[in-house]
């Protein structure tokens, strides 16, 4: 029985047991689970032809799942989530925390709690953005750096002479004809 590779003949326990009895497997090579299975065998032998039990699967819902589902249904998430970052909580985690804190106070109905939690989350995110960025706003810096970058590239394109096929192709000529981009102005704060 241990020599058969068909899963229909015997169980994994009886197959390993046959290998140990026949000497094909040494006792020091037996699996870790073998002694536990021998000491505590299951009530019903795990065979391929045993029908699966008809146990209904229960839905597992937590109280915050309803709130989180409502949040994601009405508001699109506007963040990227890193599963490796355990220090930062996600928007939905922050929202659920704010929602639960407001619900513990018990002064508002469900819809008012939801709307207030959304407002508080928006304020909290805005405040964290302001703390993270310097005094100058980032969109203004982006627009300024884009215009500076665009003007630098336009200057380079206009200052480059038209290349002709008869121009010298030596490395020295290519080196002298270098690009006239001011790198300091590109990365200027």
N, C-alpha and C positions, 0 to 999 in steps of 0.2 A: 504494500500500500504506500510506503514512503517513496518508492521509486516512480510513482505516477506523477506526472506534471499537470494532470487535470484537476481543476479546483472542485469538480463534482465528486471526486472520490476522497472521502475523509475530510477532516478539518486541518488547519495548519498545526494544531496541537498534535493530532495523531500522526501527521507526517513527520514532525520533528521528533516525536517519540519513537517512530520507526527508524529514523536515521540514527538516533542515539543507541537503540537496541542493536541495530545491525553493525554499529561501529563506523558508519560513514561520517559521523560527526562526533568529535571528542566532547567530553563533558565540560571542559573549560571553554568550548566554543558555543555552548548552548545559549540561546537568547535570554535576556534578562527577565522577560515576562514569563518564561517557562515555569519557574518554581512558584510564582504567584498564581498562575493559572492552575497548576497541579494542586496547590493548597486550597484555592477558592474557585472551584469550577463553576461556570454559570448554570443557572437553573435549566435553561434550554440550550442545547448544543447549537452553536452558530453554524448552520449549514446553508448552502445555497438555495435549497428547495423549501426552506421554511418561509411561510408567507409573512409579509411585513405586518406588524400590528396596526390596527385601525384606530389610532389615537389622533383626535383632532388637534390641530396646531393652534395654540392660543395666540391671539394678537398681543404683542407687547407694546404698550403705549405708556409714555410717561406724561405727566401733566404739561411739561414744557414742550412736548412734541406738537401739540395743537397750536401753541403760540408761535413756535418756530415755523411751522407749516404756513400759518397765516402771514408771517413776516416775509417768507420767501415767495409766497404767491403774489403778494401785493407790491413788494419791493425787490428789484433785482439786486443781487449782491454786487457790490462795487469794490471788491478787494480780491487779491490773490491770497491763497492760503498755502502756507508751507507746513507740511505734516511733521517736519523736523523741528519746527520752532515751538517749543513747549512754554516759553516765557510769555508770549503774546497771546491774548485771547481773541477769537474771531468776533466779527460784528454780531453774529447771531448769539454767541455766548454772552457778549456784553448786553445785548438787547434782552435776553432772557433774564439775566441778573437784575437789570433795571426793572423789568416787568414784575419779577417776583418781589423785589423790594417795595414797589408801589402797591402790590396786591396785599402784602403784609400790613400796610398802613390801613387798608380797608375803607378809604374815604370815597373811592370812585367806583363806577360800574366797569364792566369788562372793556367796553369800547373806549371809554375815557382813559382807562389805564393803558390800553394799547397805543392810543394817540399820544398820550403824555410820554410814554416810554420811547416812542419814535422821535419826539422832539428832543428829549434828553439825550438820546443817542446821537442825534445830529449835532447838538451842542458839544457833546463830549468829543466827537470826532473833529469838529472844527477847532476846538481848543487844543487838541493834541497836534493838529496840523500847524497851528500858530506857534506852539512850543517847539516843534521840530524844525521849522524853517527860520532863517534869519529875519532881520527887520524888513529887508526888501522882499517883496512877494516873488515867488518862483515864476509865475506866468510872465511878469514884466521882464525878469532876467532872461527867460527863454526867448521872448520876442526880441529883446535887445541883442542877445547872442546870435540869433538867427539872422537878423539884419546885418550884423557885423560880419558873420560868416559869408553871407550872400554877397556883400559888397567886396570882400577880400577875393572871392573866387571870380567875380566879374572883372576886378582889376587885373588878375592874373591872366584871364582869357583875353582881355583887350591888349595887354602888354606883350603877349607872346606873338612873335612874328609868324607869318604863315609858313608852314613847312613845305619845302619843295623837294622833289626827288633828287635833285642834284646837290643838296646840301651835304657837307661832310658827315660821314657816319662814324667817325672815330670816337672812342670813349672820351677823349679829352674835350672834344667839341660838345658832346652831350653833357659833360660835367659843367662846362662853362655856361651852357644855356639854361641851367637850373631853374627851378620853379620859384617864383617870387612871392610865396605866401609867408606872411608874418605869423609865425606859430604863436608868438607871445600874445598877439591880439586875439587869437582863436580861443585860448584858454584863460583869458583874463577874467578875474572875478568881478 
